[in-house]
Amino acid sequence: MAAAEINKQDGREEEDETTILSYQPLAENSAVSANPHIPSVTASAVLGESDSMPEDHPICKGHDFNTTISSKDVDTSQLDSIMQSMLCTGFQATNVGKAVNEIHRMRKWRLSDTPWKEGDDESLRDLNVRSKIRARIFFAYTSNQISCGQREVIKFLVQHKMVDVIVTTAGGIEEDIIKCFEPTYMGDFKLPGKELRKKGINRIGNLLVPNKNYCKFEDWMAPLISKMHDDQDEKWMEQARLLVSNDGADEKEPIEPFSYTPSEFIARLGKEINNEDSVLYWAYKNDIPVFCPALTDGSVGDMIYFHSYKRPGFTLDIARDIRRINDLSVQSYATGQIIIGGGLVKHHTCNANLMRNGADYSVYINTGHEFDGSDGGASPDEAISWGKIRITADPVKVCADATIVFPLIVSQTFAKDLEEWKESTKDCICWLPDEN
């Protein structure tokens, strides 16, 4: 929506009361602010109330490739023709074409492409076994990709098990859950922050998220954290009883310390939300781990913070998660990585692949530049110097807005051969012990 419409009457400017900037300021007697377990100033600042958006206001929603694939009336020949020409168009169009080819290669790779040689694992000598081992695909994205309509594209990949490992930020977790309760709305880059703040409306670029959305998230999240806290305490009590019973015993039962890891915490969210529009729901259902090393850097962290005032002691174990993602990298005969955005998700994914001396296939999509030495802007060639991408690889970076180029790339890769992919990977694994 454009900036607030201004009515000029009698030489004065008045805001149209039907616009998104017409809502009442945050209520001083808010029930949220009155919560005795949360500092009142914090509750008001984070969970201040907001009125509902107009019923006819456009919501943010991206393309659903499921509808395109299932419809026989959709003609994609012109799009396919345009995309096929990009490789030789020049500039970033050429990099888009290269990204399509790189994704084709990582999805097509089989261990049988590499001849067995003396000294290799004897269990991998059989060509039939080698032909059933594929590359493990790491998929990383920043939170804005879930805030916007890219969520529907990402959901398509996860729903059909076309990626194996996910890395995202805290916003990539909470925004997915929040959208199951309330939509994100279209706005404008120029809407004034001062006025939006007074009305309890948050702006993400040209998207709008009323505070009410976060209040609903808090209502759903708070009791779930309490349940997980109960689970944790019950496990700890079991461990304490086992520790006592082991005292003086000749044969001691092993004691495994327990706390939820961030990835287990996220899987629980996917299970509990039970909504097919959710990326996390499909990740849980398809047993795709979602890693978020900065899980507390957002609304989830706010909820854990608030919970700590009511009931201290809930913990998350990041050490087991770093072991888990690094092992998934090491226990792969080949890896591919598709990374949308920079910062934490880019480095965490690349660093996991460093543990195996680099990814075999890589596609970056971001708008970062190298001149300031940031990791987000670092080129694939810089990653090769660190061992995060193999020296034999041919990685691609597309410098563009991912909301434009990634759906186009998906249209020519994952969405182009969905049924063929499912059939060709039916009995495939990424690491031989996976079948046991």
Secondary structure by P-SEA (a helix, b strand, c coil): ccccbbbbcccccccccccccccccccccccccccccccaaaaaaccccccccccccbbbbccccccccccccccaaaaaaaaaacccccaaaaaaaaaaaaaaaaaaccccccccccccccccccaaaaaabbbbbbbbbcaaaaaccaaaaaaaaaaaccccbbbbcaaaaaaaaaaacbbbbbbbccccaaaaaaacccccccbbbcaaaaaaaaaacaaaaaaaaaaaaaaaaaaaaaaaaacccccccbbbbbbbcaaaaaaaaaaaacccccaaaaaaaacbbbbbccccccaaaaaaaaaaaaccbbbbbaaaaaaaaaaaaaaccbbbbbbccccaaaaaaaaaaaaacccccccccccccccccccccccaaaaaaacccccccbbbbbcccccccaaaaaaacccccaaaaaaaaccccccccccc
